[in-house]
């Protein structure tokens, strides 16, 4: 006989299976540029079509409390009925695996390069957790206590170390966190808001909203040498997102209050271009590899998404909700 917990788990699995069948029955026309979690409909939805001629497709997996999709576009973590699941095969036949011992109420997430490792933070607590082996059988590591509220998060390519921005009066700054030791302060910052890892895997960039500065930290695993990259004199205002171009020549900076997208040339360490946006960006996260980035998720009503395409000249596109809207 099933006990109450087992019965609840089986009912949840049955409801997830039904949602998967609905996803298989949904018709998709055109290429998929990426996947997003749509909080308004509590679902995972595809961006159908190429940038400039795309739209937000119908919900394929619904009834979710929270979800995040890996940049490679075929793997997600999803919270449903209080349980966290690893979901693989978004573009074919989604397979759900329960992650035992995961942090409740996940907030931020960062992925390793191959999406085999993720690092999660709790929205209710100042804690962090590594989740490994996502391709086979997910294993949640022990929670790690942090010195304050998490305001930015990144994970190195191998999934071994997390870079964590902490907003706190006394201990705010950028920290290096690994499973086998306490958090190590790399740089004291007032309001670290965004982190971008360099392609060499040794250096990073971090934006501090308090000082209106962007810092470059070289060799962050060892000495973490800080170099000022740009400040308000160079155009930095209210940075909420950082991303590097695929060729590693440009650093993109999304400014919320200024409603701008700036591109800084890394070689000259100077502002290369500035694009005015119609909406305030809230993030700058990869949608498809290092080419497409989400600048703004959908709000209430039929407000569109904002997507940055860096495949050629950096261009920002609207992604409306539904075909032809």
Secondary structure, DSSP 8 states (H G I E B T S, - for coil): ---HHHHHHHHHHHHHHHHHHHHHHS---S-EEEEEEETTTTEEEEEES-TTS-EEEEEEE-S-SEEEE-TTSSEEEEEETTEEEEEE-TTS--EEEE-TT--SSEEEEEE-TTSS-EEEEESSSSEEEEEE-TTSS-EE---EE-SSEEEEEEE-TTSSEEEEEEE-TTT-EEEEEETTS--EEEEE-S-EEEEEE-TTSS-EEEEETTTTEEEEEESTTTT-EEEEEE-GGGT--SEEEEEE-TTS-EEEEEETTTTEEEEEETTTTEEEEEEE-SS-----EEEETTTEEEEE---STT--EEEEE-SSS-EEEEEEESTT-
